[in-house]
Amino acid sequence: MRNPLGGFARVPAAPAVVLRDLWPGNATVGEKLVRNRTEFEGVSRSLQSNVWDDPTWPAAYRRWLQSFCWLQDLRELGAESARIKARTLVSHWIRQPAAERAVIDPSITGARLCAWLGCYEFFAASADDTFRQHLMASLMMEARSIMALMPEAVYGWQALCALKGLLAVAVSIPDYPEFLTRYLRLIDEVITSQILPDGGHITRSPEDLFLTVKELAEMLYILQVARLPLPTTLVDAANRTVPALRAMRHADGGLALFNGSRERDPQLVELVLNRASRSRVVAAGLPESGFARLSSGRALLIADAAAPAPNGFDHTAHAGMLSFEFSSGKQRLIVNCGASKQKGWAEALRYPAAHSVLELGGMSPITFEANGTTSRPPQVTRTHATQDGAHWLDMTHNGYESQGGGVYHRQLYLGKDGRTLRGEERLEGATLARSPCVRFHLHPDIMVEPTENGYLLHSEEESWLFQSDGQISVEESVYLGGSRRMATLQLVLTPAAAPPQDTSPTPLPPEDDVEEDGGAPLLQTTTPQEEAATPLPALTEAAEQTPDLLPDESIVLTAPDLVEEAAAPMPDGIPHEQAHAPTLPHAALSHAMAQPPPKPIHWAMTLISE
């Protein structure tokens, strides 16, 4: 594998097929590279000659540097100095002894081979014969490393990236058909193992789905340029993943922020979609992927309604089950906090506090292991119904149940005109008296104005009134969905305070209810306010349907009630019929909870001006 001539008669002088890199670069990054500086994830580093690996570097930066995808940034700059810099850096890599090259990750190798061939005309076509001969020998040697390591070395979209590099070399050096044979032997299995029937990705990450579609688009392009037959599995995968990816975008063109995703450049996302398929279809639902999509009028709500990805694909899984994002037109209002590759932030953003969802202090609905995987996955249910353009979404998960927190139940209603969004949050069967909070992270573009009846959420085009029968507080938050970290706000709901308790002396129970040693009576008089809930740390500190769909045992608003209320003006509070606890004799109370379970929290968002 390390000997490029081993088993080969000769090394060709140039690629038989000239490929072209499909994606735009960043001239600013290219200009810094010319000056021996790198810019990645907002961090600037010095570019040292012949240094391609350092244990102090983040894994994401190491991948970026060794993949040579920054060649497109130098090409975008276009100056002669950029061409010389590209040639110099490639020369430094290919002059390394074979045993010292970092080729253990075939996905990075595949990205590097595609970058070399996609930018060949820019930096190599005008180079001397010796440089081109060494480059072609390196292409062959590193393609053989992919053949030797696949399919066990990588999985997910990274496996597609590795095979893409193998395919690029196969069409560029057609004299050696073993490259193409190996690609065709592996591609079907790799696609089947990660792309779900509805077109979603097995990791349940919009980011991974985007990268998957990008790899598929490049493979289709390479095969078309080489005029080779398109594998049926590849074409079918592109036709299924494109509608799914379109469904995971907001109207601004960016991705929804679930399971390690960020918005991404909307223009790049659209370019990738158009390259992969001509279809303009948007998937109406993603049942296997576990996302619910509620669209009405200008409003769009996307909810995470499934358990985390299975073992082996859960490195990007977040504890955001039942969280949602909400946008109106091209403006995002309710968001999740996003994702980061920086240590500390990456871990903190996986917890419920970084999502627009209920959080129970001191508990996590899943367990994050030291190696980044997850354990103790919850069971998640969802029921989605529509009628005359209105949506009802009913979701539950039992991630807190084993810890005494009960089953989390979230119900959402989106009106038929997209002008009303209502929800109910409750914990069923809780055995521990913990005060929950429900977080609604706001997009940085949203301004918050307190009013007598609630909070106004102002965007450039609209204003929404947010109300709740719980207590609403405005707290600081952070948004990492874009290209840089931004400060923002969040609305935090907690159960409304109970009315003042009767402070008159409690009569002593009969002597039968007093312990023999004269201790305290079995009937406790503790009130919910006498035990303080565990405070919830700020996220910034962590970084350092229709009526028959509603359960019979729950007293909640039915669908007709919701529709009727949507047309009525919003009162100061959101009235809901409440269940009254039965009066129990002292003997029964002695075995009851010291505190009652938290009451449901109801909230509503209403569009009041455009």
C-alpha positions in Angstrom: 0.0 0.0 0.0 2.8 2.4 0.8 4.6 1.7 -2.5 2.8 3.6 -5.4 4.4 1.4 -8.0 3.7 -1.9 -6.3 1.5 -3.9 -8.7 1.3 -1.0 -11.2 3.1 -0.9 -14.6 3.5 2.9 -14.6 2.4 6.2 -13.2 0.4 8.4 -15.6 1.7 11.9 -16.4 -1.7 13.6 -15.8 -5.3 12.7 -15.1 -7.3 11.2 -17.9 -10.4 13.2 -16.9 -10.2 16.7 -15.6 -12.5 17.2 -12.7 -13.7 20.6 -11.3 -14.3 21.4 -7.7 -18.0 22.3 -7.5 -18.1 24.6 -4.4 -17.2 28.2 -3.9 -14.3 29.2 -1.8 -13.5 32.0 0.6 -11.0 34.5 -0.8 -10.4 36.0 2.7 -9.3 32.6 4.0 -7.2 32.2 0.9 -5.5 35.5 1.4 -4.6 34.6 5.0 -3.2 31.3 3.8 -0.9 33.1 1.4 0.4 34.9 4.5 0.9 31.6 6.4 -2.1 32.1 8.6 -5.2 29.8 8.9 -8.7 30.8 9.9 -10.9 28.0 11.1 -14.0 28.2 13.4 -13.1 31.8 14.3 -9.6 30.8 15.5 -6.4 32.0 13.7 -3.3 29.9 13.8 0.1 30.1 12.2 0.8 27.8 9.3 4.1 26.0 9.9 6.0 24.5 7.0 5.8 20.7 6.9 3.7 20.5 10.1 0.4 18.6 9.4 -0.4 17.3 12.7 -0.2 18.4 16.3 -1.8 16.7 19.4 -2.9 20.1 20.7 -5.0 20.8 17.6 -8.8 20.2 17.7 -9.8 17.2 15.6 -12.0 19.3 13.4 -9.1 21.7 12.6 -6.8 18.7 11.9 -9.3 17.3 9.5 -9.7 20.6 7.7 -6.0 21.1 7.3 -5.2 17.6 6.1 -8.2 17.4 3.7 -6.8 20.3 1.5 -10.3 21.6 1.1 -8.8 25.1 1.6 -7.4 24.8 -2.0 -10.8 26.2 -3.1 -10.1 29.3 -1.0 -6.8 29.8 -2.7 -8.5 29.2 -6.1 -11.2 31.8 -5.2 -8.4 34.3 -4.4 -7.0 33.6 -7.9 -3.8 35.5 -7.6 -0.5 34.0 -8.8 0.7 34.1 -5.2 -2.3 31.8 -4.3 -1.3 29.4 -7.1 2.3 29.3 -5.8 1.2 28.8 -2.3 -1.1 25.9 -3.2 1.6 24.2 -5.2 4.1 24.7 -2.3 1.8 23.2 0.3 0.8 20.2 -1.9 4.5 19.6 -2.6 5.3 19.6 1.1 2.7 16.9 1.7 3.7 14.6 -1.2 7.3 14.8 -0.3 6.7 13.3 3.1 8.0 9.7 3.4 5.1 7.3 2.8 5.3 5.9 6.3 4.9 9.3 7.8 1.8 10.4 6.0 -1.5 10.6 7.9 -3.7 8.2 5.9 -5.3 6.3 8.7 -8.6 8.1 8.3 -9.8 7.3 4.8 -12.5 10.0 4.8 -9.8 12.7 5.2 -7.8 10.9 2.5 -10.8 10.9 0.2 -11.4 14.6 0.7 -7.8 15.3 0.0 -7.8 13.3 -3.3 -10.9 15.1 -4.5 -9.4 18.5 -3.6 -6.2 17.7 -5.5 -8.1 16.6 -8.6 -10.8 19.2 -8.4 -8.3 22.0 -8.3 -5.7 20.3 -10.5 -6.1 22.9 -13.3 -5.5 25.7 -10.8 -2.3 24.6 -9.2 -0.8 21.6 -11.0 -1.5 21.8 -14.7 1.2 24.5 -15.2 3.7 22.9 -12.9 6.8 21.0 -14.0 6.8 17.3 -15.0 8.5 16.2 -11.7 5.8 17.8 -9.5 3.0 16.3 -11.6 4.6 12.9 -11.6 4.9 12.9 -7.8 1.4 14.1 -7.5 0.0 11.3 -9.6 2.0 8.7 -7.7 0.6 10.1 -4.4 -2.9 9.9 -5.8 -2.5 6.2 -6.6 -0.8 5.4 -3.3 -3.4 7.1 -1.1 -6.3 5.6 -3.1 -4.8 2.2 -2.3 -4.9 3.1 1.4 -8.7 3.8 1.1 -9.1 0.3 -0.6 -7.2 -1.3 2.2 -9.0 0.4 5.1 -12.6 0.5 3.9 -15.3 -0.3 4.9 -14.3 -0.8 8.6 -12.4 2.4 9.2 -15.2 5.0 9.0 -19.0 5.1 8.9 -21.8 7.6 8.2 -21.2 10.4 5.7 -17.4 10.1 6.2 -17.6 6.7 4.5 -19.1 8.4 1.5 -16.3 11.0 1.5 -13.7 8.2 1.5 -15.4 6.4 -1.5 -15.8 9.7 -3.3 -12.0 10.1 -3.3 -11.6 6.5 -4.5 -14.0 7.2 -7.3 -12.2 10.4 -8.3 -9.0 8.6 -8.7 -10.7 5.7 -10.5 -12.0 8.0 -13.3 -8.8 10.0 -13.4 -6.6 6.9 -13.8 -8.8 4.5 -15.8 -5.9 2.2 -16.7 -6.3 0.6 -13.3 -9.9 -0.6 -13.0 -9.5 -2.1 -9.5 -10.2 1.4 -8.1 -13.7 1.5 -9.8 -14.4 -2.1 -9.0 -13.8 -1.5 -5.3 -15.9 1.6 -5.3 -18.9 -0.2 -7.0 -18.5 -3.1 -4.5 -18.8 -0.8 -1.5 -21.1 2.0 -2.4 -24.5 0.2 -2.1 -23.8 -1.1 1.4 -22.5 2.3 2.6 -25.6 4.1 1.4 -28.0 1.5 2.7 -26.5 1.5 6.2 -27.0 5.2 6.8 -29.9 6.6 4.6 -33.3 5.9 6.0 -36.4 5.1 3.9 -37.7 8.6 4.3 -34.4 10.1 3.1 -33.2 11.2 6.5 -29.8 10.3 7.9 -29.4 7.7 10.6 -27.7 10.1 12.9 -30.8 12.3 12.9 -28.6 15.3 12.3 -29.6 17.9 9.6 -25.9 18.7 9.3 -25.0 15.1 8.6 -27.8 14.9 6.1 -26.5 18.0 4.3 -23.0 16.6 4.1 -24.4 13.3 2.8 -26.2 15.1 0.0 -23.1 17.0 -0.8 -21.1 13.8 -1.1 -23.8 12.2 -3.3 -23.8 15.3 -5.5 -20.1 15.1 -6.1 -20.2 11.4 -6.9 -22.9 11.9 -9.4 -20.9 14.7 -11.0 -17.7 12.6 -11.2 -19.6 9.7 -12.9 -21.3 12.0 -15.3 -18.1 13.7 -16.3 -16.5 10.3 -16.9 -19.7 9.1 -18.8 -20.0 6.1 -16.6 -23.4 4.5 -15.7 -24.9 5.8 -12.6 -25.5 3.2 -9.9 -29.2 2.8 -9.2 -28.7 3.0 -5.4 -26.8 6.3 -5.8 -29.5 7.9 -7.9 -32.2 6.7 -5.6 -30.4 7.9 -2.5 -30.1 11.4 -4.0 -33.7 11.5 -4.9 -34.7 10.6 -1.4 -32.3 12.7 0.6 -32.9 16.0 -1.3 -36.6 16.3 -0.3 -35.7 15.3 3.3 -33.0 18.0 3.4 -35.4 20.6 2.0 -37.8 19.7 4.8 -35.1 20.4 7.4 -34.7 24.0 6.3 -36.4 27.1 7.5 -37.6 29.7 5.0 -34.4 31.6 5.3 -32.7 28.7 3.6 -30.6 27.5 6.5 -30.8 24.2 8.4 -32.7 23.6 11.5 -30.5 23.2 14.6 -30.9 19.7 15.9 -28.2 17.1 16.9 -25.1 19.0 16.2 -26.3 21.2 13.3 -25.7 24.8 12.4 -27.5 27.0 9.9 -24.9 26.7 7.1 -24.8 29.2 4.2 -28.2 29.1 2.6 -26.7 29.7 -0.9 -24.4 26.7 -0.4 -27.2 24.5 0.8 -29.3 25.5 -2.3 -26.4 24.8 -4.6 -25.8 21.4 -3.0 -29.5 20.5 -3.4 -29.6 21.6 -7.1 -26.4 19.6 -7.8 -27.8 16.4 -6.2 -31.3 16.4 -7.8 -33.6 18.5 -10.0 -36.5 17.7 -7.6 -38.0 20.7 -5.8 -40.2 18.5 -3.6 -40.2 19.1 0.1 -40.9 16.0 2.2 -44.2 16.4 4.1 -43.0 14.3 7.0 -40.0 12.3 8.1 -41.4 9.3 10.1 -38.3 7.2 10.2 -36.0 10.2 10.9 -38.3 11.2 13.7 -39.0 14.9 12.9 -42.4 16.5 12.7 -42.9 19.4 10.4 -45.9 21.7 10.9 -46.4 24.3 8.2 -49.3 26.7 8.1 -49.4 30.1 6.4 -46.0 31.8 6.9 -45.3 29.8 10.0 -43.1 26.6 10.2 -42.4 24.5 13.2 -39.9 21.6 13.2 -39.9 19.3 16.2 -37.5 16.6 17.3 -39.9 13.7 18.0 -37.7 10.6 18.3 -35.1 9.0 20.5 -31.4 9.7 19.8 -29.6 7.8 17.0 -28.6 4.2 17.7 -25.2 3.2 19.0 -22.4 3.8 16.6 -24.1 6.8 15.1 -24.8 8.8 18.3 -21.7 11.0 18.5 -23.7 14.0 17.5 -26.8 13.1 19.5 -28.2 15.8 21.7 -30.7 15.5 24.6 -33.2 17.7 22.7 -36.1 15.2 22.5 -39.4 17.1 22.0 -37.6 20.4 21.4 -38.8 22.5 18.5 -37.9 25.5 16.3 -40.4 28.0 15.1 -40.1 30.5 12.3 -42.4 32.9 10.5 -41.5 33.9 7.0 -37.7 34.1 6.8 -37.4 35.0 10.5 -36.5 32.4 13.1 -38.2 33.1 16.4 -37.8 30.1 18.7 -34.5 28.2 18.2 -32.2 25.7 19.7 -28.7 27.0 20.6 -26.9 25.2 17.9 -23.5 23.3 18.0 -19.9 24.0 18.4 -16.6 22.1 17.8 -14.9 23.9 20.6 -14.3 21.7 23.7 -16.6 22.8 26.5 -19.2 24.3 24.3 -19.6 21.1 22.4 -20.4 19.2 25.5 -22.7 21.9 27.1 -24.8 22.3 24.0 -25.8 18.6 24.1 -27.9 19.1 27.3 -31.6 20.0 27.5 -30.7 23.5 28.7 -29.5 24.3 25.2 -32.8 23.4 23.6 -36.3 24.9 23.5 -37.8 22.2 25.7 -38.6 21.3 29.3 -35.7 20.8 31.7 -35.8 19.2 35.1 -33.1 20.5 37.4 -30.2 18.1 38.1 -31.5 15.5 35.6 -30.6 14.5 32.0 -33.0 12.4 29.9 -30.0 10.5 28.4 -26.5 9.8 29.6 -23.4 11.1 27.8 -20.4 8.8 28.0 -16.8 9.9 28.2 -16.2 8.8 24.6 -19.0 11.0 23.3 -21.6 8.3 22.8 -24.9 8.1 24.7 -26.6 5.5 26.9 -30.0 5.1 28.6 -32.0 6.3 25.6 -35.6 7.2 26.4 -38.8 6.0 24.7 -40.3 8.7 22.6 -43.9 8.8 21.1 -45.5 11.2 18.7 -48.9 11.7 17.2 -49.3 14.3 14.4 -52.7 15.2 13.0 -53.9 17.9 10.6 -57.4 19.2 9.8 -58.2 22.2 7.5 -54.6 23.4 7.7 -54.3 23.3 11.5 -51.9 20.9 13.2 -51.9 19.0 16.5 -48.7 17.4 17.7 -48.6 15.2 20.8 -45.2 14.0 22.0 -43.9 12.2 25.1 -40.6 10.8 26.4 -39.8 8.9 29.6 -36.2 10.1 30.0 -36.9 11.4 33.5 -39.1 8.6 34.7 -36.4 6.4 36.1 -35.1 9.4 38.1 -38.5 10.1 39.6 -39.3 12.9 37.2 -42.2 11.2 35.4 -43.1 11.2 31.8 -42.7 14.4 29.9 -45.7 15.2 27.8 -45.7 18.1 25.3 -48.7 19.1 23.1 -48.5 21.7 20.4 -51.2 23.3 18.3 -50.5 25.4 15.2 -53.5 27.3 13.8 -54.7 27.0 10.2 -53.5 30.5 9.3 -50.1 30.2 11.1 -51.0 33.1 13.4 -51.4 31.1 16.6 -49.1 28.6 18.3 -50.1 27.0 21.6 -48.6 24.4 23.9 -49.0 22.5 27.1 -46.1 21.1 29.1 -46.6 18.6 31.9 -45.0 15.8 33.8 -47.1 12.7 34.4 -46.4 10.2 37.3 -43.6 12.2 38.9 -42.5 10.8 42.3 -40.0 13.5 43.1 -41.1 17.1 43.6 -38.8 19.0 41.3 -39.8 22.3 39.8 -39.5 22.1 36.0 -38.7 24.9 33.7 -39.4 25.2 30.0 -36.9 27.2 27.9 -37.7 29.1 24.7 -34.4 30.3 23.2 -34.9 33.3 20.9 -33.0 34.1 17.7 -30.6 37.0 18.2 -32.6 39.1 15.8 -35.6 39.0 18.1 -36.2 41.9 20.5 -38.2 41.3 23.7 -40.6 43.9 25.2 -42.5 43.2 28.4 -46.2 44.2 28.5 -49.1 43.9 30.9 -50.3 40.7 29.2 -47.1 39.0 28.4 -44.0 39.6 26.3 -43.9 41.0 22.7 -41.3 39.4 20.4 -40.4 41.8 17.7 -38.7 40.9 14.4 -38.2 43.3 11.5 -41.5 42.3 9.9 -43.8 41.1 12.7 -44.6 41.1 16.4 -45.8 38.1 18.4 -47.3 38.1 21.8 -46.0 35.4 24.2 -48.2 34.5 27.2 -48.4 31.7 29.8 -50.3 30.8 32.9 -46.9 30.0 34.4 -44.3 32.5 35.5 -42.2 34.0 32.7 -38.7 35.3 33.1 -36.3 36.6 30.6 -32.7 35.3 30.9 -29.5 35.5 28.9 -28.8 32.8 26.3 -26.3 32.1 23.5 -26.7 31.3 19.9 -24.2 29.2 18.0 -26.2 28.4 14.9 -24.3 30.9 12.7 -20.7 31.5 11.9 -19.9 33.0 15.3 -21.2 32.8 18.8 -23.8 35.5 19.6 -25.5 36.6 22.8 -29.3 36.3 22.8 -32.2 35.9 25.2 -34.5 33.1 26.3 -38.0 33.0 27.9 -38.1 30.6 30.8 -41.4 29.3 32.1 -41.9 27.8 35.6 -45.1 26.7 37.3 -47.1 29.5 38.7 -46.7 30.1 42.5 -49.4 28.5 44.6 -51.8 30.8 46.5 -50.8 31.8 50.0 -51.2 28.9 52.5 -53.5 29.1 55.5 -51.1 29.9 58.4 -53.6 29.1 61.2 -52.5 26.3 63.5 -53.1 22.8 62.2 -55.0 20.7 64.7 -53.2 17.7 66.0 -54.4 14.4 64.6 -55.8 11.8 66.9 -53.5 10.0 69.2 -53.5 7.0 66.9 -51.6 9.0 64.3 -48.8 10.0 66.7 -45.7 7.9 67.0 -45.2 6.1 70.2 -42.0 7.9 71.0 -43.8 11.2 70.9 -42.2 12.2 67.6 -43.8 14.2 64.8 -47.2 13.2 63.5 -47.4 11.0 60.4 -49.3 13.7 58.6 -46.8 16.2 57.3 -47.7 19.8 56.7 -44.9 20.6 54.3 -46.0 22.9 51.4 -44.5 23.0 47.9 -42.9 26.3 48.7 -40.9 25.0 51.7 -38.6 22.9 49.5 -36.7 25.1 47.0 -36.2 23.7 43.5 -32.7 23.0 42.4 -31.5 26.2 40.6 -30.9 25.8 36.9 -27.4 27.0 35.8 -27.2 29.4 32.9 -26.0 27.9 29.6 -23.1 30.3 29.5 -21.9 28.8 32.8 -22.2 25.3 31.5 -19.8 26.2 28.7 -17.1 27.1 31.0 -54.7 16.8 16.8 -58.0 15.9 17.1 -59.8 15.3 20.4 -59.4 11.5 20.2 -55.7 11.9 20.1 -55.6 13.3 23.6 -55.2 10.8 26.5 -58.3 10.0 28.4 -56.7 10.3 31.8 -55.5 13.9 31.2 -57.7 16.9 31.5 -56.5 19.2 28.7 -57.9 21.4 26.0 -59.6 19.5 23.2 -59.1 20.3 19.6 -62.4 22.2 19.3 -61.5 24.2 22.4 -58.1 25.2 20.8 -59.7 26.2 17.5 -62.3 28.3 19.3 -59.8 30.0 21.5 -57.5 30.8 18.6 -60.3 33.1 17.2 -61.0 34.7 20.6 -58.9 37.5 22.2 -56.3 36.3 24.6 -57.2 36.9 28.2 -54.6 37.7 30.9 -54.2 34.1 31.7 -54.9 31.0 29.6 -57.8 29.2 31.3 -57.6 25.4 31.5 -59.7 23.0 33.5 -57.7 21.7 36.3 -58.0 18.3 38.1 -58.7 18.5 41.8 -56.9 16.0 44.1 -59.3 13.9 46.1 -59.5 14.4 49.8 -57.8 11.5 51.5 -57.9 10.3 55.1 -54.9 10.7 57.3 -53.8 7.1 56.8 -53.7 7.5 53.1 -51.9 10.8 53.2 -49.1 9.2 55.3 -48.1 7.3 52.2 -48.6 10.2 49.7 -45.9 12.4 48.2 -44.6 15.2 50.4 -45.3 17.5 47.5 -47.8 17.4 44.7 -46.5 17.0 41.1 -46.0 20.2 39.2 -49.0 21.6 37.5 -49.1 21.7 33.7 -47.8 24.9 32.1 -49.7 26.4 29.2 -48.4 29.0 26.8 -49.3 30.7 23.6 -47.8 32.8 20.8 -50.1 35.0 18.8 -49.2 37.1 15.8 -50.5 40.6 16.5 -49.0 42.8 13.8 -47.3 42.4 10.4 
